[in-house]
Amino acid sequence: MADPSQYRPAPGSIPDAPGVYRFRDDTGRIIYVGKAKSLRSRLNSYFADLWSLHQRTQQMVTTAAGVDWVVVGTEVEALQLEYSWIKEYDPRFNVKYRDDKSYPYLAVTLDEEFPRLLVMRGAKKKGVRYFGPYSHAWAIRETLDLLLRVFPSRTCSAGVFKRAGQIGRPCLLGDIGKCSAPCVGRVSADEHRAIVLEFCDFMAGRTDEMQRRLERQMREASAAMEYERAARLRDDLVALRRAMEKQSIVLSDGTDADVVAFADDPLEAAVQVFHVRDGRVRGQRGWIVDKTEELTIGDLVHHFCTQIYGDAEVTEGPEADVPREILVPELPADADALSDWLSAHRGSRVSLRVPQRGDKKALLETVARNALQSLAQHKLRRAGDLTARSRALEEIEDALGLASAPLRIECFDISQIQGTDVVASMVVFEDGVPRKSDYRRFIIKGATDDVSAISEVMRRRFARYLAEGPVEPEPDGGRPKRFAYPPQLIVVDGGAPQVNAAAAVMSELGVTDVAVCGLAKRLEEVWLPDDPMPVILPRQAEGLYLLQRVRDEAHRFAITFHRQRRSARMTASDLDSVPGLGEIRRKALLRHFGSLKRLAAAGADEIAQVPGIGPRTAAAVLAALGVPQQVNPAAGSGASGEPG
């Protein structure tokens, strides 16, 4: 492992100017490329305390053997040079937006004498017009099958086209009217190209004019008593509308935009993008990327825009690869320079912005939910693999020095808000999968911080285990369901303080056959009791993925319980002190008035109208809420205000 201090540039030698830098290993291979507004500030951050760096950054700076840089005049120049170097060197530590599959496009080969419509994957070619991408090839073929009725264009290969011309007979599509059969001369090359260009106009979003033209032609044919032609135009119009329904309008103002959202954890990020053209979602793509350092959402936006749009065609119009707008959840630090760079690629102004309200914000939230689901499914696919689970348990066993694989893992997490409503969760994973029937929740009463709360919950959990003694098998031969079933590994959400607190309690109780570790969120470090340095698991290790999933599940379970407790406390309020007002009538009052504020503003007579609430109880409710009561002058001094 290299020592970064050995190749750190001399103090004062790094210029305080925008530029692009690259780290190289001892063989001279470029392993990381980055850009910075200030090279001095950015590069100095890599040579800070090693343990303060992101795990992937630690690996990069200890793999590198040198660093150099190039100073540029503007941030736009830095963006261009950074993109060029990443494409040239393909550095192993840079974020890479690489698809796990090749997305299909609907392609139109305008460079041929008789243009062809087809589904195409892979790199884009010059002279070919593309629409998409689509999630599935069958979605393109369905749409194309509908539209061929209206735009009878060639879809056959060059061999089929040539053979049909030689024998003088078109294929089946030509016979049923879904191809204009230019192969046998039914239409000329110019006429066929005109049909294809109309198809391109429709796919580009210019649909209203086409619908109006078909409706006009249908009415003219009907008026001329050409009923067969009118019926055919009617069917064409129906097919056109059905194709349009497959691309629902999501933005009524005809926006051309890419809507990009992210879901991330410390090691990976899921990216989803919806391609909206003329207000309709024309395609969708997704990626799972490795995070090479501690990246914000703005940093991910920067990497996304440079890598996805760097190879984009310089094409104007709604089908351009670079849209007029890119809607993102957070702007990167170099948003202005990035917008200028994208504008140069498109050939017209590109707006990079965060939607604040309305339909665009709602659409961004939808894309964000898709990204979150994509990341969750990615993790579940790994967790569902039996081989991966076995490897994960073996890696944890080796990393923590356990006597055997931890077949039962229990994880504890604390949830609180400034010491109020402190709760704890315990989740259980057996053989690498959750066992939800063994989950437990704890209400913490004697602690106000995470460390003391961990001590309390561990004492309660293992005191119960020691009190109940060895677990006996169930009479029917089934698995014991008792709380005292012992784990092989305890995981706490936190670093050294939490781990040491848990280990101290177990030592005090004499529990010596259960291992303890902690997983710190910031750098995903694994801490062991009384160990000054954490255990660093490789970022792609299945063991680290399993520990993360256990920790995240405990956090989710604790947060859910904490919110339930807080909601219950807030709804109970001061009505608990009203004598004779039970839970049912208390809920009836809150349901009737909607809130305590409205209840306090109501009069005693209005409260008494609620079923089950009389005048005396109404007065007691207002008194409990601190509302002063008015004295009824008509009543005598000894009157109670309520009939006896």
N, C-alpha and C positions, 0 to 999 in steps of 0.2 A: 504494500500500500504506500503510495507516494505521499510525501509531506508537502502540503500546499505552500508552506513557508519557503521551501527550497526554490520555487520558481516564481514567487511573488515579485512583481515589478518593484523597482526601487522607489522609495517615497518621492513624490513630486514628479515622477516620470510619466504618469498617466494624465493626459490632457483633460481639462474640464470643458468638454465640448461634445456635441452629438457625434455618434459614430457607431460602428459595428465591431464586435469582438468575437474571437473564436478560440476555444480551448482545443489543444491537440494532445494526444497521448505520446508515449515514448517512441513510438514508431513513426510519428509525424502525421498520423491520421486525425482529421478534424472530428471531434466527438461532440461539440456543442457550439452553436452559433446564437448570438443574441445581439440586440440593439439597445441603445440607451441614449437618453437626452443628455446625460452627463456620464461620460465613460469613467471618470474618476470615482464618482459616488457609487456607480453600479459595480465596478470591478472590486472596489474595496469591500463591498458586502460579501463577496465570495471568500474573503480571507479573514473573516471574523472567527470567533470560537467555533470549532468544528461541530460541537454538539448542539449549537444553536441553529444549525442549518437543517433544511428539509432533508429527509433520508436520501432521496434521489440526488439532491445537490451534493450531499456528503460523498456519495459514490462517485459523482462526476469529478469533483475537485481532487479526490484522492486517486482517481484514474488518470487524470491529466498530468502532463509533464511540462506544459508551457502554455502561455496565452499571448496573443497579439491582437492588434486592433487597427482599424482604418478610420480616420477622422473624415467626416463629410460636412457639407455646408448646412443642410436642413434635415428635419426629421423625415421628410418625404424621400429624400435620397437614402437615408438610413433604412427605411422600409424596403426600398427597391433592392439595395445591396444585401440586406438580411435575407430577403426572399431568394435572390439569386444564389447566395452561398448555400442555403438550405437545400435548394434543388440540385446544386452541383455536388455537395459533399455528403448529403443524406446523413447528418450526424445522428448517432445512436441515442443521445440524450435529449434531443428536441422532441417537443410534442408533435405527434404525427396524426393528422386526420386522414386515416386510411380506412376505407370501407371494409367490412368483413364480407361484403358481397358486391357484385357489380350491378348497379341499378339500370333497368332498361329505359330507353327513350323511344319515342315515336320519331323516326327519322324520315326525311324527304330528300331524295338524292337529286337535287336541282342541277347538279353538274352533268347529268346524263341527258341525252337527246330526248328520251322518254322517261321522265322522272318516276321513281318508284317509291311507294310507301312501305315501310318495314319497321320491325322492332329491332333495335340495335343496342348493343352493350359495348363497354370498353371505351377506348380513347376516341375523342371526336375527330372528324375528318373535315378538311376544307371542302367547301362546295355542298355540304350537306346541312340541311336545316333541321334542328332538333326541337322537340317539344317534350317536356317532362322535367326531371325524372319521375317515374312511377314506382310504386312499391312492388307491383307484381306485373309480369308480362301479360297475364290473362286480362288485366284491367285495360291494357292498351288494345288487345285484340277484340275485346267486347265493344269498346268505343269505335274502333276502326270498322268492325263489321256493320255497325249501325250507319256510319257515315259514308261507307262505300255505296250505299243506295242513293245518296244525294250527290256524292262526288265520285263517280265511277272511274277510279284511277288504277293504274297498273300496280300490282303487288307481287308479281312473279319474279323469279330469278332470271338472270341473263340467259341461261341455257333453255329454260322453258319458253321465254319470250322468243328466242331465235327459232326454236323448233316449231312453235305455232305459226310463225311467218313462213317457214319452209313448207308446211303441209297445208297452209291456207285455211286453217280452222282454229278458232279461239278455244280457250279452256272453258271450264264450267262457269266460272265467274263472268266471262263474257257472254255466255248464253243466258244467264239469269239476270243480267243487267247490273252487276256489281263491278264491271270493268267496261270501259268504252272500247276495248279491243283495238288499240293502236297497232298491235302486232299484225293484224290482217287488213289494216287500212280503213277501218270504219271511221276513224277520226284522224286528222293530220297531227303532226308533231306539235304545231302551234295550238291547235284546239285542245289537245291533251294537256299541254302545259298550262293553258288557261284554267282547265278544271282543277289541276293540282294547285295552282296559285289561289284559287277560291277556297280550296281545302285549307291551305296555310292561313288565309285570312280568318277563316272560321276558328281554327285552333289558336290563333293569336288573340282572339277575343272580339273580333268584329262580327258579331252574330245578329244584332238587331236588323241591320240593313238586309242581311240574307233572308231572315224570316219574313220581312215585309215584302221582299221581291217574290218569294215563293207564294205568299198569300195573294199578292196581286196577280201572278200568273194563274193561280188556281181559280180566282174569280173570273178572269178573262176567259179561261177555257170553259168554265161552266156557262158563262153568258153566250159563248159561241157554240154551246151544246156539244162540246168535245168532252164528254163525260168520262171516257176512259183516261184521257190525259189529266183531267181534273182530279180523278181518284188517285192517279199515280203521284201527282203533286201533293195531294193531301197526305198520302202515306209518307212521302219524303219529308213533309213538314213535321209529322209525328215522330219520325226517326230523328230528325234534327233536334227536336225538343227533348226527346229521351236522352240523347247524347249530352245535351246541356244540363239535364238534371243530375247527371253523374258528377258534374263539377259545380257543386252548390255555391251560391254567392255568399261570401263571408264578410266582404267589405263593400258596401253599396256605392262608394265613391269611385269605383273602378281602379283601385290602387294596384300598382306594380311594386311588390315588396317581397323580401325574404324575411320571415319571422323566425328568429333564432332564440333558443332557450337552452339552459344547462341545468344539470343536477350533478352534484359532485360530492365526493368524500376526500379524505386526505390523499388517496392514492390514485383515484380514477375519476373520470367525469363522463357523463353521458350527454350527448349533444343531439338535439332535434331541430330540424329546419323545415318549415312549410314554405313552399314556393307559391306565392299568390300573384297571379297575373290577371289584370282587368277585373280585380275583385274576387276571382275564383281561385280555389286551391288547385293548382295544376300538378303538384307533385310534393313528395315528402322524402326526406333522407334522415339517416341517423348514424351516429358513430359512438363507439366507446374508446376513449383515449386515456393513455397513461399520463399522469401529472408528473412532470420531471422535476418540479420544484414547488415551493409554496405559492400557488397561483390564485389570484382573485378571479371573480367572474369577468372583470374587465380585462385581465390578462388573457383569459380563455377567448374572449371576443376578439382580441388582437390576433392571436394565433389562428383563429378560425378564418377571419377575413383575409389574412395574407395568404394562407395556404389554399383555401377553397376558391378564392377569386383570382389568385395569382396567374392561373393558366386560362382564365376566362377569355372568350372571344370578344374583341372590341366591336360590339354590335349594339346599335341603338334599337329601340322598340320594345314591345312587351315581352318578346321572346329572348331578349338579351340575357346572357349568363349573369351579368351584374345588374341588379334591378335599380330602380330609381331610389328606393328606400330600403334600408336594412334596419329592422326593428329588433332591439336587443334589450336584455334586462338591466345592463349596466354599461356605461361608456368606459372605454379604456383611457389611460392617461394621455395617449397620443391620438385622441379621437379626431382632432382637426386635420392632422397630417394623414391619418388613415383615410379620412373622407376625401382629401385631395388626391391621394394615390389611387383610390377606387374610381374617382371621377375620371382620371387619366385612362384607366382601363376601359371604362364604359364609353368615353367620348362625350359625356354630358354629366351634369352635376348629380352626385350620389349623396343622399342624406343618411347619416348614421345617427339614430336617435332612440330614446327610451320613451315609449308611449305612456302617457299619464292618465288617460281616461278614455272612455268610449269603447267602440268595437275593437280597435286595434289593441288596447290593453287587455280586453277580454280574450282576444285570439292569442296573445302572448301567454296568458295564463293557461290556456288550453295546451299550447305547445310545451309549456313548462311541466304540466302534468304528464304529458307523453314522455318527456325526458326522464322524469322521476320514475315512471313505470319501466322505462327501458333499463335504467340502472338497477332497479330492484330485480327485474327478470334476469339480468346478467349475473347478479350475485346468486340468485336462486339456481341458475343453471350450474354454477360451480358447486353450490352446496348440495345439489341433488345428485351429483356424480359420486357413486359409491367409492370408486377408486380415488377420487380427489379427497373425499372425507377420510379415508384410511391414511392417505399420505399426510393430510393435515394433522391428524392425531399423532402420527409418527414424528412429524417435524416439531410439534409442541413438546413431545416427550424428549427429543434430543436437545432442543434449545433450552429447556428448563431443567434438564438433568433428572427427570423423573424415573422411578423404578419400572414403570409400565405406562402404556398409553392411557391418557385420561378419558376413560369411556363415559364417565359422568362428570360434567362440568357445571358448576353453579356460579352465577355472576350476580353481584350486588351493585345497585346504583342508588344514589340519594337524590331526591328532588325537593327543592324548597325555594321560597322567595324571601330573602333577608331574614331567615330564621323562623318564618311562620309556616304552618301547615307542613312540617317536615315529615316526609314519608320515605320509605325504602322499598325496593323491589328485589325479588330473587327469581331469576329465571334458570331453567334447567335444560341442558343439552345432553342427550345420550346418544352415543355413536355419531356425533356430529349433527344431529337434528333436534329441534325443539321438542320437549316433552311438556306441553302446556298444562297437563293435569297436575304437575308438581310445582307450578309457579306459586309464589307466595307474596303477599303484600304486608308491610309493617307500618304502623303508625308510631313515629318516634316522639317520645314525650320528654326525655331528659337531655336533649342535645339541640344545639342551634347551629352547628357547623358540620361540614361533611366528615371531618375526621372523628369527632365525638359520636356522630350518628353511625358511622361505620362500626365503631367500637360497640355501640349498643346493639345494633342488629346482629353482629357476629356473636355477641354474648348470648342473645336470646336464641339464635338459631342452634348453636352448639350446646347450650345448656339443655335444650330440649332433647338433642341427640343423646347426650350423656344420661339424662334422666330416664329415657325410654329403653336404653340398653340395646343389645344386639337385635337386629331385625329378624323376626321369625317369618317363615313362608306362610302364605295364606292357606287356609284349610283346603280350598279347592285346587291348590297347586298353582294359583296365579301369582303374579308379581306383587310384592308388598307395596302398599300405597301410603305408608306412614311417612310423616314429615322427617323422621329421624334417619331415613336412608342416607348413608354417607357418600359424599363425592370423592373423587380422586384429586380434583383441582378446584380451587376457589379463585375466581377472577373478580377484582374490584375495579370500578371505573375511577381511575385516578393514577397518580404517580406515587413517589416514594412515601409521602406522609400517610396516605390512605393504606398502602400495603403494610407499612410498619405497624399502624394501629390495629389492623386485622390480625397480623401475626402475633402481636403482643397479647391479644385476647385469647387466641388459640393456645399460646404457650401457657398462659395463666390457667386455662381450663384443662391443660394436659393433653390436648389433641395434637398428636405428633405425626399422624399418618395421612394428613391432608396437606397438599402443597398449596401455596398462595402466590399469586402474582397480580400485578396491576397493569392496565393498558391506558397510557396517557394519550389524550386526544390529539394534541398539537402535532407531535411527530410520530405517533403510533409506536411509542417505545414501550417495551415490556419491562416492568420493574419487579425485582425480587426483594424480599425482606433483607434489610441491613446490607444491601449492595449499593455502593456509591455510584455505579455506572449501570445504565440499562442494558438489556439484551436487545440487539437490533436484528430482527428477522428480515430476510430478503423481501423486498417489496412485492415480488410475485409469488411469495411462498403461500401455499395453501393453508399452512398453520396460521399465518397472519390474517388471512381472509376469515378463517373460522373464529378467531378471537375477536375480530371486528364485528362479525355478525352477532356473536354472543353479547358483546358490549352494547351494540345498537339496540338489540332486543330488550335488554335490561333497561336501557334509557327510555325506550318507548313505553314499556310497562310502568315505569316509575312516573313518567310525565302524565300518563293517562290517569293514574290513581291520584296524583297531586291535583289535577284539574277537577276531578270528581269531589275531592275533599273541600277544595276551595269553593266550588259552586254550592255545595251543601251548606258550608258555613255562611256564605253570603245570603242564601235564601232563608236560612233559619232566622237571622236577625234578632230584633228585640221582641218579636212576637212570642218567642219561647217563654217569656216571663209572664204572659197573660194567663191567669188561673182559669182553668176550664176550657182553654182553647187548644184542642188537640191537633194532631197533624192533618187530619182530613179537613177540618174547618179552616186551618191556617192556609192550606193549599187552595181552598175555595175562595178565600179572600184575595190571595195573590192572583188567582186566575181571573177573578171578576174585575179587579182594578188594574192589573198588569204590572204594577210595581209598588214598592213601599212609598215612594214619593206621592203617587196618585192616591194611595190609601190614606196617607197623612193629610192630604188636601181635602179629602171628602168629609162631609159632616156626619154626626152620629146617626142621624135619621137615615142617610143614604147607606151607611154601613149596616144598619139594622135590617135593611131590606134583603141582604144576602141570606139565602136559606141557612137556617141553623144558628144565625147570629141575632140575638135580641138586643134591646136598648142598653141593658146593663153591660153586656159583653162588648158592645160597640164603644161605650164610654171607657171601658178598661183598655181596649185596643188603642184608643187615642191617647190615653194617659201613658201607656207603655211607650208610645212613639214620641212623647214629650209635647203633645199638642195641648195648649191650655183650654180648659172647658169653660163655656159661658154659662152663667147662672140664669135659670129660668125665673123671671120676676113674678110670673103668675103662680109659681109654686110656693108653698109655705116653707118656713125655715126648716121644718121637720120632714118636708116631703122628700121622698127618695128619688122621685123622677121615674119610678118604674112601679107598676101595680104589684101589690103583694100577692 
